[in-house]
């Protein structure tokens, strides 16, 4: 049953614009009665098949008389998920992956293609130690695209910006399975924190301190965040360290007023609220009622009274906020290429054209955001992507078009290694280089008259 559910999920993904993490969550919620082991198997198989799709298709095409693109959709996805099991799931015997695929082909009325499915998979199983890959020395772009299952236009973009060696580091980092990262409330005493850590370990989860921040922890082998001790009590919130570092770079202090645009689910809002204290205020905004409710739910759970949340289109100016903020956090909609370790199919949903439209959206929001910053105040611009047009070039666009200047961030980030550009006012975090998601942030000071 689990394999058939994954097959249906892959079919749904291929014919719609839905993102895989939403589809996977829907399936797991619908079949909540399945065991934890079955759910883990389904999640791993679905995510892995999508994440490695370019490589899987390259391998299949070596052993199939019919190119992957010309296969019937069900057979294509069935073979892909079976090859993923053969190549990457050591706990699954190859014979089981093959036989289950043949059974599914038969069950789904493709009896005439059982032999084809069986033959392709058996040949790959027998030859998996001798699969031919592109020659790295002769064509490094194709090699990197296939080995790391990354669209070649993105490989070319990153090689142009970072060179071949760092691009491969980045691609390796994006394929690493990233644990959940949580930020613990500063209101927990040392004794309470130690007790909470012990209670989490009792559930079977593994806990590891993050090397950059003392209030950040990696959590492995979870059954679900909401089931952990301390969740309802507001002991912690899910937030990647990259997002925490962006707030650190803003240099917030007690009593500051902060405006957080495009704020859902509220990680930066809540961390900002802790830093400005009871005498400060965080005005949190997002586009839909659903997103604002996400923020409010988290804020209430964390017991933060110094936060207001409002439904608002960030492209529309709110005159009541003009020049009122000590810090404006503009963590804007982006291509999301930095979080592919968690949203594995983003790379297939993006194109150069769609990224250009996002750049225009970011500019439309920034034209409004700059008006909210007090003279002498700070604009913290950030994205969860690795794309120069959305990042470094956007920071420069702000400087060129508004009364802002980039400002040295190193005093606010003493915990962070490899900060070559932080003194210039911006930083690109890279998986494989930094212990975070891919993330960009820039600190810009509004000039005073």
C-alpha positions in Angstrom: 0.0 0.0 0.0 2.8 2.5 0.9 4.4 2.2 -2.5 1.1 2.7 -4.3 0.4 5.8 -2.2 3.8 7.2 -3.2 3.1 6.4 -6.9 -0.2 8.3 -6.7 1.6 11.2 -5.1 4.2 11.3 -7.8 1.5 11.2 -10.4 -0.3 14.1 -8.8 2.9 16.1 -8.5 3.7 15.6 -12.2 0.3 16.8 -13.4 -0.2 19.8 -11.1 1.7 22.8 -9.8 1.6 21.6 -6.2 4.8 21.4 -4.2 5.7 18.0 -2.9 6.0 18.9 0.8 2.3 19.9 0.7 1.3 16.7 -1.1 3.3 14.5 1.2 1.7 16.2 4.3 -1.8 15.7 2.9 -1.1 12.0 2.3 0.4 11.4 5.7 -2.4 13.2 7.4 -5.0 11.2 5.5 -3.4 7.9 6.3 -2.5 8.9 9.9 -3.2 5.3 11.1 -0.1 4.0 9.3 2.9 3.2 11.5 5.7 5.6 12.0 8.0 3.2 10.0 5.5 3.2 7.1 5.2 7.0 7.1 9.0 7.4 7.2 9.4 5.0 4.2 6.8 6.9 2.2 8.3 10.3 2.9 11.8 9.1 2.1 10.7 7.4 -1.1 8.6 10.3 -2.4 11.2 13.0 -1.5 14.1 11.0 -2.8 12.5 10.1 -6.1 11.7 13.8 -6.8 15.1 15.1 -5.5 17.1 12.7 -7.6 14.8 12.8 -10.7 17.4 14.1 -13.2 19.9 11.4 -12.2 17.2 8.7 -12.1 16.1 9.6 -15.6 19.7 9.6 -16.8 20.2 6.1 -15.4 16.9 4.7 -16.7 17.6 5.9 -20.2 20.8 3.8 -20.3 18.8 0.6 -19.7 15.4 1.3 -21.3 14.5 0.9 -25.0 11.9 3.7 -24.5 13.1 7.1 -23.3 11.7 8.2 -20.0 9.9 11.2 -21.5 8.0 8.9 -23.9 6.9 6.4 -21.2 3.3 6.4 -20.0 3.2 8.6 -16.9 2.4 5.8 -14.5 5.1 3.6 -15.8 7.6 6.5 -15.8 6.9 7.3 -12.1 6.8 3.6 -11.1 10.2 2.9 -12.6 11.7 6.1 -11.2 10.6 5.3 -7.6 11.8 1.7 -8.0 15.2 2.8 -9.3 15.5 5.2 -6.3 15.0 2.2 -4.0 17.6 0.2 -5.9 20.2 2.9 -5.8 19.6 4.7 -2.5 17.5 2.6 -0.1 19.9 -0.1 1.2 17.2 -1.5 3.6 15.1 -2.4 0.6 16.3 -5.6 -1.2 16.6 -5.0 -5.0 14.4 -8.1 -5.6 11.6 -6.5 -3.5 11.8 -3.2 -5.3 11.5 -5.1 -8.6 8.7 -7.5 -7.6 6.6 -4.8 -6.0 6.9 -2.6 -9.1 5.7 -5.5 -11.3 2.8 -6.1 -8.9 1.8 -2.4 -9.1 2.0 -2.4 -12.9 -0.4 -5.3 -13.0 -2.7 -3.9 -10.3 -3.0 -0.6 -12.2 -4.0 -2.4 -15.5 -0.6 -2.3 -17.2 -0.3 -6.0 -17.5 1.2 -5.8 -21.0 4.1 -3.7 -19.6 5.0 -5.9 -16.7 7.8 -7.5 -18.6 9.1 -4.1 -19.7 9.2 -2.9 -16.1 10.7 -6.1 -14.8 13.4 -6.1 -17.5 14.5 -2.4 -17.0 14.7 -2.7 -13.2 16.5 -6.1 -13.2 19.1 -4.8 -15.6 19.7 -1.7 -13.5 19.9 -3.8 -10.4 22.5 -6.1 -12.0 24.6 -3.2 -13.3 24.2 -0.6 -10.6 27.9 -0.8 -9.7 28.9 0.0 -13.3 26.5 2.8 -14.4 28.1 5.3 -16.8 28.0 9.0 -15.7 29.1 12.1 -17.7 32.8 12.7 -17.7 33.7 15.4 -15.1 36.8 16.5 -16.9 35.2 16.8 -20.4 31.8 18.3 -19.4 31.7 19.4 -15.8 28.3 21.2 -16.1 26.5 18.0 -17.3 28.4 16.0 -14.7 27.2 18.2 -11.9 23.7 18.4 -13.3 23.4 14.6 -13.4 25.3 13.7 -10.2 23.4 16.2 -8.1 20.1 16.3 -10.0 20.2 20.0 -10.6 18.8 21.7 -13.8 21.8 22.7 -15.9 20.8 26.4 -16.1 21.2 26.6 -12.3 24.5 24.8 -12.4 25.7 27.3 -15.0 24.5 30.2 -12.9 26.3 29.1 -9.8 29.5 28.2 -11.7 29.5 31.8 -13.1 29.1 33.2 -9.5 31.1 30.8 -7.3 33.3 28.7 -9.6 33.3 25.0 -10.1 34.7 23.9 -6.8 32.4 25.9 -4.6 29.4 25.0 -6.8 30.0 21.4 -6.2 30.3 22.0 -2.4 27.0 23.9 -2.6 25.3 21.1 -4.6 26.5 18.5 -2.1 25.2 20.6 0.8 21.8 21.0 -0.9 21.4 17.2 -1.0 22.2 16.6 2.6 19.3 15.6 4.8 18.8 18.6 7.1 17.4 18.0 10.6 14.7 20.2 12.1 16.2 23.3 13.8 14.5 24.9 16.8 15.1 28.1 18.8 14.6 27.8 22.5 12.8 30.7 24.3 15.1 32.9 26.3 12.7 32.7 29.2 13.8 29.2 30.0 16.2 29.0 32.9 19.3 26.8 32.6 17.7 24.1 34.7 14.5 24.2 32.7 16.4 23.9 29.5 18.4 20.9 30.7 15.2 19.3 31.9 13.5 19.9 28.5 16.4 18.5 26.6 16.2 15.3 28.7 12.5 15.0 28.1 13.0 15.4 24.4 15.6 12.6 24.4 13.2 10.3 26.2 10.9 10.5 23.2 13.6 8.9 21.1 14.6 12.1 19.4 18.3 13.0 19.1 19.3 16.6 20.2 22.4 18.4 19.1 23.6 21.9 19.9 24.1 24.2 16.9 27.6 25.5 16.6 26.6 29.1 15.9 24.0 30.1 18.5 23.5 28.8 22.1 19.7 28.9 21.8 19.6 26.8 18.6 19.3 23.0 18.5 19.2 20.3 15.8 16.5 17.7 16.3 16.7 14.3 14.6 14.3 11.3 14.4 11.2 13.1 15.2 7.6 11.8 15.1 6.3 15.3 14.9 7.1 18.7 16.3 3.7 19.2 17.9 4.1 16.0 20.0 7.3 17.1 21.7 7.4 18.1 25.3 7.2 21.8 25.8 5.6 22.6 22.5 2.2 23.8 23.9 4.1 25.6 26.7 6.1 27.7 24.2 9.5 26.4 25.1 10.7 26.5 21.5 9.8 27.4 17.9 11.0 25.9 14.6 13.4 28.3 12.9 16.5 27.7 10.8 19.7 29.3 12.1 20.0 31.3 8.9 16.8 33.1 9.8 18.0 33.7 13.4 21.3 35.1 12.0 19.4 37.6 9.9 17.7 38.9 13.0 21.0 39.1 14.8 22.4 41.1 11.9 19.6 43.7 12.4 21.2 44.6 15.7 17.9 45.0 17.6 17.8 46.5 21.1 15.4 46.9 24.0 12.5 49.3 23.1 12.9 49.2 19.3 9.9 49.3 17.0 10.2 46.6 14.3 8.0 46.1 11.2 8.3 42.6 9.8 6.9 42.3 6.2 5.9 39.0 4.6 6.3 37.6 8.1 4.6 34.2 8.2 5.0 31.8 9.9 6.6 34.3 12.3 10.1 33.1 13.1 11.7 36.5 12.7 8.8 38.2 14.3 9.1 36.2 17.5 12.9 36.4 17.7 12.6 40.2 17.2 10.0 40.4 19.9 12.3 38.6 22.4 15.1 41.1 21.5 13.1 44.3 21.8 11.5 43.2 25.1 8.3 44.4 26.7 9.1 48.0 26.0 9.4 47.4 22.2 6.9 46.5 19.6 6.9 44.2 16.5 4.3 45.0 13.8 4.0 41.8 11.7 2.3 41.7 8.3 1.4 39.1 5.7 -0.9 38.8 2.7 -3.6 36.4 3.8 -5.7 35.6 6.8 -4.3 32.1 6.9 -0.7 33.3 7.1 -1.5 35.9 9.7 -3.3 33.3 11.8 -0.1 31.2 11.6 1.8 34.1 13.1 -0.8 34.7 15.8 -0.9 31.1 16.8 2.9 31.0 17.2 3.0 34.3 19.0 0.3 33.2 21.4 2.0 29.9 22.1 5.3 31.6 22.8 3.6 34.1 25.2 4.7 37.3 23.4 2.5 40.3 24.1 4.6 42.9 22.2 3.4 41.7 18.7 0.6 42.9 16.5 -0.3 41.0 13.3 -2.3 42.3 10.4 -3.4 41.1 6.9 -1.8 43.5 4.5 -0.4 43.5 0.9 3.2 44.6 1.3 3.1 46.3 -2.1 0.5 48.8 -0.8 1.8 51.6 1.4 0.4 52.1 4.9 0.7 55.8 5.6 0.4 55.2 9.3 3.8 53.4 9.3 5.8 56.0 7.4 9.2 56.6 9.1 8.0 54.8 12.3 10.4 51.8 12.4 13.8 51.5 14.0 14.2 48.3 11.9 12.2 47.0 8.9 12.6 43.3 8.2 11.9 42.6 4.5 12.3 38.9 4.1 10.6 38.8 0.7 9.1 36.2 -1.5 11.8 34.5 -3.5 12.8 31.5 -5.6 13.6 29.5 -2.5 16.7 27.8 -3.9 18.4 27.9 -0.5 15.9 25.6 1.1 15.9 22.7 -1.4 17.1 20.4 1.4 13.5 20.8 2.8 11.5 21.6 -0.4 13.2 19.3 -2.8 11.2 20.0 -6.0 11.7 23.8 -6.0 14.4 23.4 -8.6 12.0 21.9 -11.1 9.3 24.6 -10.5 11.6 27.5 -11.2 12.9 29.0 -14.5 14.9 32.1 -15.4 11.6 33.8 -16.4 9.8 33.0 -13.1 12.8 34.3 -11.2 12.7 37.6 -13.1 9.1 38.1 -12.1 10.0 37.5 -8.5 12.7 40.2 -8.8 10.1 42.7 -9.9 7.8 41.7 -7.0 10.7 42.3 -4.6 11.3 45.7 -6.0 7.6 46.6 -5.8 7.6 45.7 -2.1 10.9 47.4 -1.3 9.7 50.7 -2.8 7.1 50.7 0.0 9.3 49.1 2.7 12.0 51.8 2.6 9.4 54.5 3.5 8.7 52.8 6.9 12.3 53.2 8.1 13.1 56.1 10.3 16.0 58.4 9.3 19.0 56.6 10.8 17.1 53.3 11.0 17.9 49.9 9.5 16.4 48.0 6.6 17.2 44.2 6.9 16.7 42.7 3.5 16.7 38.9 3.3 15.8 35.9 1.1 16.0 32.2 1.4 17.7 31.8 -2.0 21.0 31.6 -3.8 20.5 33.8 -6.8 22.5 37.0 -7.4 19.6 39.0 -9.0 17.5 38.4 -5.9 20.4 39.0 -3.5 23.5 41.0 -4.1 22.1 42.8 -7.1 19.0 43.7 -5.1 21.0 45.1 -2.2 22.9 47.3 -4.7 19.6 48.4 -6.3 18.3 49.6 -3.0 21.5 51.7 -2.5 21.3 53.1 -6.0 17.6 54.1 -5.8 17.0 55.1 -2.2 18.7 57.0 0.6 20.4 53.9 2.1 23.9 52.6 2.5 25.1 49.1 3.2 26.6 48.8 6.7 29.2 46.5 8.2 27.5 43.5 9.9 30.5 41.9 11.6 29.8 43.4 15.1 26.5 41.6 15.2 27.7 38.2 14.0 30.8 37.3 16.1 29.6 33.6 16.2 29.7 33.1 12.5 32.7 31.8 10.5 33.4 32.5 6.8 32.0 36.0 6.7 34.0 37.4 3.8 31.4 40.0 2.7 29.8 40.8 6.0 32.0 43.9 6.4 30.5 45.1 3.1 27.0 44.9 4.5 25.7 41.6 3.1 26.2 37.8 3.4 25.3 34.8 1.3 25.0 31.7 3.4 25.6 28.5 1.4 24.8 24.9 2.3 28.0 22.9 2.3 29.9 26.0 3.4 27.8 27.2 6.4 25.8 25.1 8.9 22.5 26.6 7.6 20.1 26.7 4.8 21.0 28.8 1.8 20.1 32.3 2.8 21.0 35.9 2.0 20.7 39.1 4.1 21.9 42.7 3.9 22.0 45.4 6.5 21.2 48.9 5.1 21.2 52.1 7.1 18.9 55.0 6.1 20.8 58.2 5.8 20.0 61.1 8.0 19.6 64.6 6.7 
